[in-house]
Amino acid sequence: MKYDHLKIESKWQNIWEKEKTFKSEVDPDKEKCYILDMFPYPSGAGLHVGHPLGYTATDIYSRFKRLNNFNVLHPIGWDAFGLPAEQYAIKTGTHPKITTEQNIKNFKRQIKMLGFSYDWDREINTTDEKYYKWTQWIFLQLYKKGLAYEAKVPVNWCPELKAVLANEEVVDGKSEIGGHPVIRKPMRQWMFKITEYAESLLEGLDDLDWPESVKELQRNWIGKSIGSKVKFKIDSLNSNIEVFTTRPDTLFGATYIVLAPEHPLVGDLLNKNNKVEINAYIEEAQKKSDLDRGDLNKNKSGVFTGGYAVNPINNIKIPIWIADYVLMNYGTGAIMAVPGHDQRDFDFATRYNLPIAEVVEGGDLTKEAFTERKSSKLINSKNETLDLNGKTVSDAIALTITWLKETKNGHETVQYKLRDWLFSRQRYWGEPIPVIHSNEGEITPLQESQLPLKLPEVEKYEPAATGESPLANITEWVNTESGRRETNTMPQWAGSCWYYLRYIDPVNENEAWNTEKEKYWMPVDLYVGGAEHAVLHLLYSRFWHHVLFDLGLVSTREPFQKLFNQGMIRGEDGQKMSKSRGNVINPDVIVEEFGADSFRLYEMFMGPLDKSKPWNTKGLQGCYRFIIKVWKLCTENPEKIVKNVAAKQTQKLLHQTIKKVTDDLNNLRFNTVVSHLMIFTNHLQSLKLIDRETVKTFLHLMNPLAPHITEEINELLGYSRIASSKWPSYNKKLIEEEKYTIAVQFNGKTRGTIKVNSSSNEENIYDSILNDDLLAKYLNNVTIIRKIYIPNRIINILTS
C-alpha cells in the first residue's frame, strides 16, 4: 500500500473535528494542564514555515500530556486589532473587518492542515464584539480602581501614518511600518498606573519557571533603583531643580546639571540670547524616540542655557545644560552630571570641555570615567559638616543621605525606570474606550449593561487632521445626550492582555469567566512564544492579572507559571524570512509534497527548540523518508508482524526508548525524541519477525509528533484510537544494564574485583577504581605506563 499522506491526514483531521477529540471540560477528578501558544496576528501573508514551530511543540506536548491522563486545555484564537489592518484599509478602501476575517480564514486553514489538537470550540477573536465587551469591562475595573487616567504626554507621532506609535514601533526616528519620519508631539492620552505595581511585578518574577534572561529583561525594564533626590537652587530663579541619583556620595563631583528638553523649567531659562538655539535643539529632539535618545544615543549633544544652579554640598555654581539623552519620563527629567565617575557624563563633558572632578580614587580621568565601586574610597569630598574622605562608597552613600535629610537638601527614595503605560491610540481599528466626556469636562464611565460599546461602521479610516482617531469624524457616533464619546481606541496590547482567561469560558455572555472554571484551569502551566514578547506583552499581561487578583477576580497572582521561548527558523540562506529577501517558504507547498507529519517531525528534528536554525529542504526529505520507512515496515509485509516474538534485546531497547522519549518530551527536547524513534525503527527493520505489541507501543511513542500516520497504522492493526489511549510505561528492570565482575590487576597481580556496566569503557572503569578505597591505594605515588583492558573480564594497570 502506497502512503497517501494527503488522504490519510485529511481523514484523521476530519475525524478529530467531527468527534471533538480534543474538547476539554473541567474534570475535578483529573489533574489539569493548561498549554498555551502566544496567539497569532492574522496578517494577509499567511503562515510561513517558521511560524508553526512553537505551535508544533505545544501540540506534541499537549498530546503527550493527554496520553498521560492529564486534562489538557489547549486553545487557539486571533489577535486581530491593530495598525496593519487599518493601514491596509486606508490603502484599499476595504473594511478592516473584512480583511481580518479573510486572513483568519486562511490562517485557520493552514493551522488545521498541520493536525494541531486545539479545542476549536474555544476559538476567540479580539475584534469580536462578544470578546471586546469584556476587554472594555476590564478597562472599567481598572478605571474604578483609580489606575486609568487622562494626561497630555509627548508621544511618537507619525504624520504620514497619522498614528501614535509605541517606542518599539520606531526605528532610527522612523516608523517600523513604511519607514516614515516620526516626531515627538504632546497629545491627550489614556494612561494606566502600572508604576503602582512595579514592586509587585518585580517580586512576582522570583517564583516563576521562566528563562532567567527574560526575568532579567523585565527587572531591567522595571528598573528599580534605590537612591536620593537632591535639590539644586537655580541662581537666577526662585526655584529648584530636583534630581534623582543612585550615587549621592559623588555629589562633590557634580560639575553641571542636565535637563531634558521637555523639562518645565526650560521655558523659564529662555532669554533673547539663547531662545533660538534652544528651541531649535528642542525641535530636533522631538524627532527622536526615547530609544534613540537613550541607550542607542552614542553621539550625545546638548545646548547651554546660560543659567547656573548651586550645588548644595559645596555651594559652587554649576552650569545648566539641556540634552536629549536625559528623558523627562524617567526620574525627575534632570540629572546631576558627575563626569569623573559616569561614562555618559564623561563623554558629554569631554565634548563640551566641561569640568571633570575626581571624588572617587582610582582610574585615569584623562581617558575615561572611573566607575568602580567595590573597595573604592572617596577623596576631595569634605565640607564644614560632612567629611567623606577615606570612606568606602557604601559608607559615603549612607553618610550623604543623612546629611541631605538633616540639611533639608534631599531625601532617600526608590525610583523605577518603569513609566505609566500609554494605553490609547488614535486609530479606528481598536476597542472603543467606554467613557463619555461631559460638556462640563467630567468623565463618565459607561455602565456595564451598556457594553459592548461597538465600533461604528465607516467608509474612511483616515485620522483627523488634529491627530485624533478616525472616530472623531463620525459625529453621529461621537455625540450623545450625555456628552462626547472617547474617540481614542485601545492599543493592540489590550486584547492580548487577558485572552488566556477568556479561553477558560469563551461563550459566557454574563461574565468574562466563571470563577470555578478559572480556579480549576489557572495558572497557565506552559506558555510558548517568541522572545520578542519577553517584556511588553508579558509585563502588561502580568500587570492586568495582578490587578484582577487584587480585585478578587482571579485566584492566582501570576498568569503564566512556565514560559518557554522557541527559536527562529530562518530561510535556507540563513537570513530571517521576509518577502523582500525572497526566502519565505510556504507551508502549503511543503504539506502538499511531503505531508504534515513529515513537516512536524522535521521542525522538531532541526535542533533544540529554543535555538535558531536555517531551513533545509534536504533535512525535510530525510524526515519524509523516515515516515515512508515506518509505513512500509508496518504495512508492506503484515505477515511479519505477529504476537509474542519480542526478543530480550528488543524488549530492552523498547523500554529504554520509552524512558528516553518520556523524559525528553517532559523536558521539551523534541529533537532527541526524533532520534530515539529513528534508532528504534532501524532496529525493528533488522528483525525477521516483529512483535505486534512492540509495534503498538512504538506507534504510541511516535504519535504526539506524527499523529496522522500512527493513528492510521494503529487502526490497520486493529487497535483502538491512540488519542484515547494511555502512554506506555517502562519496566525499570528491563532497562537496567547488565553488570559484570572484572578482575583488577596492577603489574599483573590481581588486587581485587569491581562491578561495571556492560557499556562501560576503559575510562569509566578507571574512574571506578579511583573511587574504590581498597584499589585506589595501589595508584598512590606511582606513574601509570599503560592500561590493558579485556572487555567484561579484566583490567591490568602497568605502573612504575
C-alpha positions, 0 to 999 in steps of 0.5 A: 500500500502506497502512503497517501499522506494527503488522504490519510491526514485529511481523514484523521483531521476530519475525524478529530473535528467531527468527534471533538477529540480534543474538547476539554471540560473541567474534570475535578477528578483529573489533574489539569494542564493548561498549554498555551501558544502566544496567539497569532496576528492574522496578517494577509501573508499567511503562515510561513514555515517558521511560524508553526514551530512553537505551535508544533511543540505545544501540540506534541506536548499537549498530546503527550500530556493527554496520553498521560491522563492529564486534562489538557486545555489547549486553545487557539484564537486571533489577535486581530486589532491593530495598525496593519489592518487599518493601514491596509484599509486606508490603502484599499478602501476595504473594511478592516473587518473584512480583511481580518476575517479573510486572513483568519480564514486562511490562517485557520486553514493552514493551522488545521492542515498541520493536525494541531489538537486545539479545542476549536470550540474555544476559538476567540477573536479580539475584534469580536464584539462578544470578546471586546465587551469584556476587554472594555469591562476590564478597562472599567475595573481598572478605571474604578480602581483609580489606575486609568487616567487622562494626561497630555504626554509627548508621544511618537507621532507619525504624520504620514501614518497619522498614528501614535506609535509605541517606542518599539514601533520606531526605528532610527526616528522612523516608523517600523511600518513604511519607514516614515519620519516620526516626531515627538508631539504632546497629545491627550492620552489614556494612561494606566498606573502600572508604576503602582505595581512595579514592586509587585511585578518585580517580586512576582518574577522570583517564583516563576519557571521562566528563562532567567534572561527574560526575568532579567529583561523585565527587572531591567525594564522595571528598573528599580533603583534605590537612591536620593533626590537632591535639590539644586537652587537655580541662581537666577530663579526662585526655584529648584531643580530636583534630581534623582541619583543612585550615587549621592556620595559623588555629589562633590563631583557634580560639575553641571546639571542636565535637563531634558528638553521637555523639562518645565523649567526650560521655558523659564531659562529662555532669554533673547540670547539663547531662545533660538538655539534652544528651541531649535535643539528642542525641535530636533529632539522631538524627532527622536524616540526615547530609544534613540535618545537613550541607550542607542544615543552614542553621539550625545549633544546638548545646548547651554542655557546660560543659567547656573544652579548651586550645588548644595554640598559645596555651594559652587555654581554649576552650569545648566545644560539641556540634552536629549539623552536625559528623558523627562519620563524617567526620574525627575527629567534632570540629572546631576552630571558627575563626569569623573565617575559616569561614562555618559557624563564623561563623554558629554563633558569631554565634548563640551570641555566641561569640568571633570572632578575626581571624588572617587580614587582610582582610574585615569580621568584623562581617558575615561570615567572611573566607575568602580565601586567595590573597595573604592574610597572617596577623596576631595569630598569634605565640607564644614559638616560632612567629611567623606574622605577615606570612606568606602562608597557604601559608607559615603552613600549612607553618610550623604543621605543623612546629611541631605535629610538633616540639611533639608537638601534631599531625601532617600527614595526608590525610583523605577525606570518603569513609566505609566503605560500609554494605553490609547491610540488614535486609530479606528481599528481598536476597542472603543474606550467606554467613557463619555466626556461631559460638556462640563469636562467630567468623565463618565464611565459607561455602565456595564449593561451598556457594553459592548460599546461597538465600533461604528461602521465607516467608509474612511479610516483616515485620522483627523487632521488634529491627530485624533482617531478616525472616530472623531469624524463620525459625529453621529457616533461621537455625540450623545445626550450625555456628552462626547464619546472617547474617540481614542481606541485601545492599543493592540496590547489590550486584547492580548492582555487577558485572552488566556482567561477568556479561553477558560469560558469563551461563550459566557455572555454574563461574565468574562469567566466563571470563577470555578472554571478559572480556579480549576484551569489557572495558572497557565502551566506552559506558555510558548512564544517568541522572545520578542514578547519577553517584556511588553506583552508579558509585563502588561499581561502580568500587570492586568492579572495582578490587578484582577487578583487584587480585585478578587477576580482571579485566584492566582497572582501570576498568569503564566507559571512556565514560559518557554521561548522557541527559536527562529527558523530562518530561510535556507540562506540563513537570513530571517524570512521576509518577502523582500529577501525572497526566502519565505517558504510556504507551508502549503507547498511543503504539506502538499509534497511531503505531508504534515507529519513529515513537516512536524517531525522535521521542525522538531528534528532541526535542533533544540527548540529554543535555538535558531536554525536555517531551513533545509529542504534536504533535512525535510526529505530525510524526515519524509523518508523516515515516515515512508520507512515506518509505513512500509515496515508496518504495512508492506509485509503484515505477515511479519508482524505477529504476537509474542516474538519480542526478543530480550534485546528488543524488549530492552531497547523498547523500554529504554526508548520509552524512558528516553522519549518520556523524559525528553518530551517532559523536558521539551527536547523534541529533537532527541525524541526524533532520534530515539524513534529513528534508532528504534525503527532501524532496529525493528527493520533488522528483525525477521519477525516483529512483535505486534505489541512492540509495534503498538507501543512504538506507534504510541511513542511516535504519535504526539509528533506524527499523529496522522500516520500512527493513528492510521497504522494503529487502526490497520492493526486493529487497535483502538484510537491512540488519542484515547489511549494511555502512554506506555510505561517502562519496566525499570528492570528491563532497562537496567544494564547488565553488570559484570565482575572484572578482575583488577590487576596492577603489574599483573597481580590481581588486587581485587574485583569491581562491578561495571556496566556492560557499556562501560569503557576503559575510562569509566572503569578507571574512574571506578577504581579511583573511587574504590578505597581498597584499589585506589591505594595501589595508584598512590605515588606511582606513574601509570605506563599503560592500561590493558583492558579485556572487555567484561573480564579484566583490567591490568594497570602497568605502573612504575 
